[in-house]
Amino acid sequence: MIATNMFARRLLLLWACGFLGLLPSCGMGSPIERGEQAASMLSSSVTISTSVVTQAAPPITEPATLQASETPTMAVVATPLPTSLPTTTVLAPTATTTLPPASGTAEPSAALPFAPTLTAFNPLLAFMGRTTGDRYDEVALYDTAAEELMVVAQEIENETFNTPLWSPAGDVLAFVQSNAFIGLYYPDDHRLDMVELAPPVLSVSQESDVGMALRGWSSDGNWLAYQYLSTYDMSYGASFLLNRHTGESYPLSFPEPITWLEWSPDALRAAGISNDSIYIKEWPTSTEPLPPETTTQYQRPYHDIHDVAWHPSEPGLLVSTRNERVLTSNYLWYLDLVSGKWTQIGEYPVIVAMAYSPDSNEIAISTTNYATEEDQVVILDSPSFATRMQIELPRGGPLFDPIEWLEEDVLALNAGDNVYVLSQRTLEANWVLDSDDNPLRKAYRSAYINDWQ
């Protein structure tokens, strides 16, 4: 299961760029337009600088009491239709890797070809499919082991982002059906519950332009965050917490509208992102109704915060930021939530994904250069943040986002309608689906994988 589902941020940015007519300057071609050819690979270097920034924002505590919604819950049971698809084969593309010296400055080294095999990874893919028009209108599953496709929901009515999502235990799949319903699909018995939501408060001109984004599951799997979006004026609306067991929704309030939410892996905590601030919300228990939470603000002036990733076991965050005047590169930081200290790790091409290894000894970040369409995975040591390895990804392909560590040395990277699996130690790599005979492309005009287990 993907620990952090960050690819929706890319969809939101594409949506925003399209709204403003700035797609060329955003430099983001769709994964299908960029293709998945394993073309020639180029080595490049990244210089890592580590310094401690002593300026820390003082924490701000803002208690709030959440009130239960009076919205009723409606359950609808439906049975999806399984569809068998042709046999899937696995390609073994060629790539190169660059090994950095101990100083942390990467220098070119001899090309090392990937071996043709890799430990089998047969995930159950959850994705959105587009049958007609310009909007994803179906939610489906593809079982890569059984080579079967199952349609979970059809006739998706609104613009949706970061959907569908598996719960942490993998026992339920959440998706947006419309701005009035969230679907909860239980694969064990094929049960489908449609949870009715309180409608968003919008003007008459905006009623047909409302969208919704899922903001992730809490670590205990009891709470699902969601947020309304207006595609009319590209604004972020109200956020809520949905209790999957009772169907009740609770307002999730922040001092300002958030653009992203990332749940902590080990507590009822969430990091909300808004402009140059991170707001950490924490609840003492998961009981219903929820008790008052605490909110602490951490600020990085003159930087737009792009993404965060929680440390698996310590109170800290990886944070990627953009300078307000420079959109072609990102800064990477470590934020200590106890002291408030920001440690600068380095400057990179645009960071599209990042994740800690299961043992927290390594960090993988996926970067892209929009000008050259070159993509890399950079492996950092933790906690020294020294560069251990740079791996060139198939050039001319999609953006690789998000990243999940399958094992201590094996990574899976989402490539839109495919998944790229590689080992940083054995230098093996495979596509999960056949790039030349992709079953998702055969079933839909376009497809986007958002989660797997």
C-alpha positions as CSV (number, residue, x, y, z in Angstrom):
1,M,0.0,0.0,0.0
2,I,1.3,3.5,-0.8
3,A,2.2,5.2,2.4
4,T,1.7,8.6,1.0
5,N,-0.5,9.3,-2.0
6,M,1.2,12.4,-3.4
7,F,0.4,12.0,-7.1
8,A,-2.9,13.9,-6.6
9,R,-0.8,17.0,-6.0
10,R,0.5,16.7,-9.6
11,L,-3.1,16.3,-10.9
12,L,-4.1,19.4,-8.9
13,L,-1.1,21.3,-10.4
14,L,-1.9,20.2,-13.9
15,W,-5.5,21.2,-13.3
16,A,-4.4,24.6,-12.0
17,C,-2.1,25.1,-15.0
18,G,-4.8,24.2,-17.4
19,F,-7.2,26.6,-15.8
20,L,-4.7,29.4,-16.1
21,G,-3.6,28.5,-19.6
22,L,0.0,28.0,-18.4
23,L,0.7,24.4,-19.3
24,P,3.8,25.2,-21.3
25,S,5.4,27.1,-18.4
26,C,4.4,24.5,-15.9
27,G,6.4,22.0,-18.0
28,M,4.3,19.0,-17.0
29,G,3.3,16.7,-19.8
30,S,0.9,13.9,-18.9
31,P,2.5,10.5,-18.3
32,I,0.7,9.1,-21.3
33,E,1.9,11.9,-23.5
34,R,5.5,11.5,-22.3
35,G,5.2,7.7,-22.8
36,E,7.1,4.9,-21.0
37,Q,10.0,4.3,-23.4
38,A,13.2,3.2,-21.7
39,A,15.3,5.5,-23.8
40,S,18.9,6.4,-23.4
41,M,20.0,7.3,-19.9
42,L,22.2,10.2,-18.9
43,S,24.3,10.6,-15.7
44,S,24.0,13.9,-13.8
45,S,25.3,15.2,-10.5
46,V,23.6,16.8,-7.6
47,T,25.5,18.7,-4.9
48,I,24.1,18.2,-1.4
49,S,24.8,20.9,1.2
50,T,23.8,20.4,4.8
51,S,23.4,23.3,7.2
52,V,21.4,24.1,10.3
53,V,18.9,26.9,10.2
54,T,18.4,28.2,13.7
55,Q,15.4,30.4,12.9
56,A,12.4,28.5,14.2
57,A,8.8,29.6,14.3
58,P,7.3,29.7,17.7
59,P,4.5,27.1,18.1
60,I,1.0,28.4,18.1
61,T,-1.6,26.4,20.0
62,E,-5.2,26.7,18.8
63,P,-7.7,24.3,20.5
64,A,-11.0,23.7,18.7
65,T,-14.0,21.6,19.4
66,L,-15.5,19.7,16.5
67,Q,-19.2,19.3,16.2
68,A,-20.9,16.2,14.8
69,S,-22.7,16.6,11.5
70,E,-26.4,15.9,11.4
71,T,-26.1,14.4,7.9
72,P,-27.7,10.9,7.6
73,T,-25.8,7.9,6.3
74,M,-27.2,5.9,3.3
75,A,-25.8,2.5,2.4
76,V,-26.1,1.1,-1.1
77,V,-24.9,-2.4,-2.0
78,A,-23.6,-3.2,-5.4
79,T,-21.6,-6.0,-7.1
80,P,-18.8,-5.0,-9.5
81,L,-18.2,-6.8,-12.7
82,P,-15.0,-8.8,-13.1
83,T,-13.4,-8.7,-16.5
84,S,-10.5,-11.0,-17.5
85,L,-7.7,-9.5,-19.5
86,P,-4.8,-10.9,-21.5
87,T,-1.7,-12.3,-19.9
88,T,0.7,-9.6,-18.6
89,T,4.4,-9.8,-19.3
90,V,7.1,-7.8,-17.6
91,L,9.7,-5.7,-19.4
92,A,13.2,-5.2,-18.1
93,P,14.4,-1.7,-19.2
94,T,18.0,-0.6,-19.1
95,A,19.2,2.2,-16.8
96,T,22.4,3.6,-15.3
97,T,23.3,4.5,-11.8
98,T,25.7,7.1,-10.4
99,L,27.4,6.4,-7.1
100,P,28.4,9.4,-5.1
101,P,31.6,9.7,-3.0
102,A,31.3,10.1,0.8
103,S,31.4,13.9,0.5
104,G,27.8,13.8,-0.8
105,T,28.7,15.3,-4.3
106,A,27.6,12.8,-7.0
107,E,30.1,12.2,-9.8
108,P,29.5,10.1,-13.0
109,S,30.6,6.4,-12.8
110,A,30.5,3.5,-15.2
111,A,27.0,2.5,-16.4
112,L,25.6,-0.6,-14.7
113,P,22.9,-2.4,-16.6
114,F,19.8,-3.7,-14.8
115,A,19.4,-7.4,-14.5
116,P,16.4,-8.9,-16.3
117,T,14.6,-10.3,-13.3
118,L,13.3,-8.9,-10.0
119,T,11.4,-10.4,-7.0
120,A,7.8,-10.8,-8.1
121,F,5.5,-7.8,-7.1
122,N,1.9,-8.5,-8.0
123,P,-0.2,-5.7,-6.5
124,L,-3.9,-5.1,-6.5
125,L,-4.0,-1.7,-8.3
126,A,-6.7,0.9,-7.5
127,F,-7.2,3.4,-10.3
128,M,-9.4,5.9,-12.1
129,G,-10.5,5.2,-15.7
130,R,-11.8,7.5,-18.4
131,T,-14.3,6.0,-20.8
132,T,-15.5,9.1,-22.5
133,G,-15.0,12.9,-22.4
134,D,-12.2,14.6,-20.5
135,R,-13.0,13.4,-16.9
136,Y,-12.2,10.2,-15.1
137,D,-15.6,8.6,-14.7
138,E,-14.9,5.1,-13.3
139,V,-13.1,3.6,-10.3
140,A,-11.7,0.1,-10.9
141,L,-9.3,-2.5,-9.5
142,Y,-6.8,-4.6,-11.5
143,D,-5.4,-7.8,-9.9
144,T,-2.0,-8.2,-11.5
145,A,-1.7,-11.8,-10.1
146,A,-5.0,-13.0,-11.5
147,E,-4.9,-10.6,-14.5
148,E,-8.5,-9.5,-13.8
149,L,-10.1,-6.1,-13.9
150,M,-13.0,-5.2,-11.7
151,V,-15.2,-2.1,-12.0
152,V,-16.1,-0.7,-8.6
153,A,-18.0,2.4,-9.5
154,Q,-19.2,4.1,-12.6
155,E,-20.6,7.5,-13.6
156,I,-18.3,9.6,-11.3
157,E,-20.0,13.0,-11.5
158,N,-17.4,15.5,-10.4
159,E,-13.7,16.4,-10.8
160,T,-12.0,14.2,-8.2
161,F,-8.4,14.0,-6.9
162,N,-6.4,11.5,-4.9
163,T,-9.0,8.8,-5.3
164,P,-9.3,5.8,-4.8
165,L,-7.4,5.1,-1.5
166,W,-6.9,1.9,0.4
167,S,-7.3,2.0,4.1
168,P,-4.1,1.3,6.1
169,A,-5.2,-2.3,6.7
170,G,-6.3,-2.8,3.1
171,D,-9.8,-3.9,4.1
172,V,-11.7,-1.0,2.5
173,L,-11.3,1.2,-0.6
174,A,-12.5,4.8,-0.4
175,F,-13.4,6.8,-3.5
176,V,-15.3,9.9,-4.4
177,Q,-18.6,9.2,-6.2
178,S,-19.8,12.8,-6.3
179,N,-19.8,15.9,-4.2
180,A,-22.6,14.3,-2.1
181,F,-21.3,10.7,-1.7
182,I,-18.1,8.9,-0.8
183,G,-18.0,5.2,-1.6
184,L,-16.5,2.5,0.7
185,Y,-15.8,-0.7,-1.1
186,Y,-15.1,-3.9,0.9
187,P,-13.3,-6.4,-1.3
188,D,-13.8,-9.4,1.0
189,D,-17.5,-9.6,0.4
190,H,-17.8,-7.1,-2.5
191,R,-20.0,-4.8,-0.4
192,L,-20.3,-1.2,-1.5
193,D,-21.5,1.5,1.0
194,M,-22.3,5.0,-0.3
195,V,-22.0,7.5,2.5
196,E,-24.0,10.7,2.1
197,L,-22.2,13.9,2.9
198,A,-23.4,17.4,3.7
199,P,-23.5,19.4,0.4
200,P,-20.9,22.2,0.0
201,V,-22.1,25.8,0.3
202,L,-21.5,27.3,-3.1
203,S,-23.0,30.0,-5.3
204,V,-25.4,29.0,-8.1
205,S,-22.6,29.7,-10.7
206,Q,-20.3,27.3,-8.9
207,E,-22.6,24.4,-8.3
208,S,-21.6,22.5,-11.5
209,D,-17.9,23.2,-10.8
210,V,-17.3,21.6,-7.4
211,G,-14.7,18.9,-7.0
212,M,-13.5,16.8,-4.1
213,A,-10.2,15.4,-3.0
214,L,-9.6,12.7,-0.5
215,R,-6.9,13.7,2.0
216,G,-6.0,10.3,3.3
217,W,-6.7,7.8,6.1
218,S,-5.7,8.1,9.7
219,S,-3.2,5.5,10.9
220,D,-5.9,3.5,12.7
221,G,-8.1,3.4,9.6
222,N,-11.1,4.9,11.4
223,W,-11.0,8.4,9.9
224,L,-11.0,9.6,6.3
225,A,-10.2,13.2,5.5
226,Y,-11.8,14.9,2.5
227,Q,-11.9,18.5,1.1
228,Y,-14.1,20.3,-1.3
229,L,-12.5,22.2,-4.2
230,S,-14.0,24.8,-6.6
231,T,-13.0,24.3,-10.2
232,Y,-14.7,27.5,-11.0
233,D,-12.1,29.8,-9.3
234,M,-9.5,27.1,-8.4
235,S,-10.0,27.7,-4.7
236,Y,-9.7,25.2,-1.8
237,G,-12.8,24.8,0.3
238,A,-13.8,23.2,3.6
239,S,-12.2,20.0,4.9
240,F,-13.9,17.3,7.0
241,L,-13.2,14.1,8.8
242,L,-15.4,11.1,8.0
243,N,-15.9,8.3,10.5
244,R,-16.0,5.2,8.4
245,H,-18.0,3.2,11.0
246,T,-20.8,5.8,11.7
247,G,-20.8,7.8,8.6
248,E,-20.6,11.1,10.6
249,S,-18.6,14.0,9.2
250,Y,-16.8,16.5,11.4
251,P,-15.3,19.9,10.3
252,L,-11.5,19.9,10.0
253,S,-10.7,23.5,10.6
254,F,-7.3,25.3,10.0
255,P,-6.4,29.0,10.3
256,E,-6.3,29.2,6.5
257,P,-7.3,26.8,3.7
258,I,-4.9,23.9,3.3
259,T,-3.6,22.6,0.0
260,W,-2.6,19.1,1.3
261,L,-2.9,16.9,4.3
262,E,-0.5,14.1,5.4
263,W,-1.3,11.7,8.2
264,S,1.3,10.6,10.7
265,P,2.0,6.8,10.5
266,D,1.9,6.2,14.3
267,A,-0.6,8.6,15.9
268,L,-3.8,10.5,15.4
269,R,-1.9,13.4,13.9
270,A,-2.0,15.2,10.6
271,A,0.1,17.8,8.9
272,G,-1.8,20.4,6.8
273,I,0.1,22.5,4.3
274,S,-0.8,26.1,3.4
275,N,1.5,28.5,1.6
276,D,4.6,28.9,3.8
277,S,3.1,27.1,6.9
278,I,2.7,23.6,8.2
279,Y,-0.1,23.1,10.8
280,I,0.2,19.9,12.9
281,K,-3.1,18.8,14.4
282,E,-3.2,16.1,17.1
283,W,-6.1,14.5,18.8
284,P,-5.7,12.7,22.2
285,T,-8.0,9.8,21.3
286,S,-9.9,8.5,18.3
287,T,-13.2,8.3,20.1
288,E,-16.4,9.8,18.8
289,P,-17.3,12.6,19.1
290,L,-13.7,13.7,18.6
291,P,-12.2,15.6,21.6
292,P,-10.6,19.0,21.1
293,E,-7.4,18.9,19.2
294,T,-4.2,21.0,19.4
295,T,-2.9,22.9,16.4
296,T,0.8,23.9,16.2
297,Q,2.1,26.1,13.3
298,Y,5.6,25.9,11.8
299,Q,6.5,28.5,9.2
300,R,9.2,28.8,6.5
301,P,9.0,32.5,5.3
302,Y,9.4,33.2,1.6
303,H,9.0,29.6,0.7
304,D,6.0,27.8,-0.7
305,I,5.7,24.4,1.0
306,H,5.2,21.7,-1.6
307,D,5.1,18.4,0.3
308,V,5.9,16.7,3.6
309,A,6.7,13.1,4.6
310,W,6.6,11.9,8.2
311,H,9.5,10.2,9.9
312,P,8.4,6.6,10.6
313,S,9.2,6.8,14.4
314,E,10.4,10.2,15.4
315,P,8.6,13.6,15.7
316,G,9.9,15.1,12.5
317,L,9.0,15.8,8.8
318,L,10.8,15.9,5.5
319,V,9.7,19.1,3.8
320,S,10.1,20.2,0.2
321,T,9.7,23.9,-0.6
322,R,9.9,26.2,-3.5
323,N,11.3,29.7,-3.5
324,E,8.5,32.1,-4.4
325,R,10.6,33.4,-7.3
326,V,12.1,30.0,-8.5
327,L,9.8,27.3,-9.7
328,T,12.3,25.0,-11.4
329,S,13.9,23.6,-8.2
330,N,13.0,22.5,-4.7
331,Y,14.8,22.8,-1.3
332,L,14.7,19.8,1.0
333,W,14.5,20.2,4.7
334,Y,14.1,18.2,7.9
335,L,11.8,19.8,10.4
336,D,12.2,18.8,14.1
337,L,8.7,19.1,15.5
338,V,10.0,19.2,19.1
339,S,12.6,22.0,18.8
340,G,11.1,23.7,15.7
341,K,14.5,23.6,14.0
342,W,14.7,23.5,10.2
343,T,17.8,21.6,8.8
344,Q,18.5,22.3,5.2
345,I,19.4,19.1,3.3
346,G,20.0,20.5,-0.2
347,E,18.6,21.9,-3.4
348,Y,17.4,19.6,-6.2
349,P,15.4,19.7,-9.4
350,V,11.7,19.6,-8.8
351,I,10.9,17.0,-6.0
352,V,7.8,15.0,-7.0
353,A,7.9,12.3,-4.3
354,M,9.9,11.3,-1.2
355,A,9.7,8.5,1.4
356,Y,11.6,7.0,4.3
357,S,12.7,3.4,4.2
358,P,10.9,1.0,6.6
359,D,13.9,1.0,9.0
360,S,14.2,4.8,8.6
361,N,17.9,4.5,7.7
362,E,17.4,5.8,4.1
363,I,15.4,8.4,2.2
364,A,14.3,8.1,-1.4
365,I,13.4,11.2,-3.4
366,S,12.1,11.3,-6.9
367,T,13.1,14.3,-8.9
368,T,12.4,15.6,-12.4
369,N,13.9,18.2,-14.7
370,Y,11.1,19.7,-16.7
371,A,13.4,21.3,-19.3
372,T,15.1,18.0,-20.2
373,E,12.4,15.5,-19.0
374,E,15.1,13.6,-17.0
375,D,14.0,11.8,-13.9
376,Q,16.1,10.5,-11.0
377,V,15.8,8.6,-7.7
378,V,18.2,10.0,-5.1
379,I,19.0,7.8,-2.1
380,L,20.0,9.7,1.1
381,D,21.4,8.4,4.3
382,S,19.4,9.1,7.4
383,P,20.0,10.9,9.6
384,S,23.2,12.3,8.1
385,F,21.4,13.2,4.8
386,A,24.5,12.4,2.8
387,T,23.9,11.2,-0.8
388,R,24.3,7.4,-1.2
389,M,23.2,6.9,-4.7
390,Q,21.6,8.4,-7.8
391,I,19.6,6.2,-10.1
392,E,18.5,7.5,-13.6
393,L,14.9,6.5,-14.4
394,P,13.7,5.8,-18.0
395,R,14.0,9.1,-19.8
396,G,11.1,10.6,-21.7
397,G,8.7,8.7,-19.5
398,P,6.1,9.8,-16.9
399,L,6.7,11.6,-13.6
400,F,7.5,9.0,-11.0
401,D,5.2,9.8,-8.0
402,P,4.7,8.6,-5.4
403,I,7.4,6.2,-4.0
404,E,6.9,3.2,-1.8
405,W,9.6,1.1,-0.2
406,L,8.5,-2.6,-0.7
407,E,11.6,-3.9,1.1
408,E,14.7,-2.4,2.6
409,D,16.3,-2.1,-0.9
410,V,13.3,-2.3,-3.3
411,L,11.3,0.7,-4.4
412,A,8.0,0.9,-6.3
413,L,7.3,4.2,-8.2
414,N,3.9,5.1,-9.6
415,A,4.1,6.0,-13.3
416,G,0.5,6.9,-13.9
417,D,-0.9,3.9,-15.7
418,N,2.0,1.6,-14.7
419,V,4.3,0.9,-11.8
420,Y,8.1,0.8,-12.0
421,V,9.9,-1.5,-9.5
422,L,13.6,-1.3,-8.9
423,S,16.3,-2.5,-6.5
424,Q,18.9,0.0,-5.4
425,R,21.3,-2.7,-4.4
426,T,21.0,-5.4,-7.1
427,L,20.3,-2.8,-9.8
428,E,17.3,-4.7,-11.2
429,A,14.2,-3.0,-12.6
430,N,10.9,-4.1,-14.1
431,W,7.5,-2.6,-15.2
432,V,4.6,-4.3,-13.4
433,L,2.4,-4.1,-16.5
434,D,3.6,-4.7,-20.1
435,S,4.3,-1.3,-21.5
436,D,3.5,-2.4,-25.0
437,D,0.3,-4.3,-24.1
438,N,-0.9,-2.4,-21.0
439,P,-4.3,-3.9,-19.9
440,L,-5.4,-0.6,-18.4
441,R,-4.9,1.2,-21.7
442,K,-6.8,-1.5,-23.5
443,A,-9.8,-1.1,-21.1
444,Y,-9.9,2.7,-20.9
445,R,-9.1,5.8,-23.0
446,S,-6.7,6.7,-20.1
447,A,-6.2,5.4,-16.6
448,Y,-4.4,6.7,-13.5
449,I,-3.2,4.4,-10.7
450,N,-3.6,6.1,-7.3
451,D,-3.0,3.3,-4.8
452,W,-2.1,-0.4,-4.5
453,Q,-1.8,-3.2,-2.0
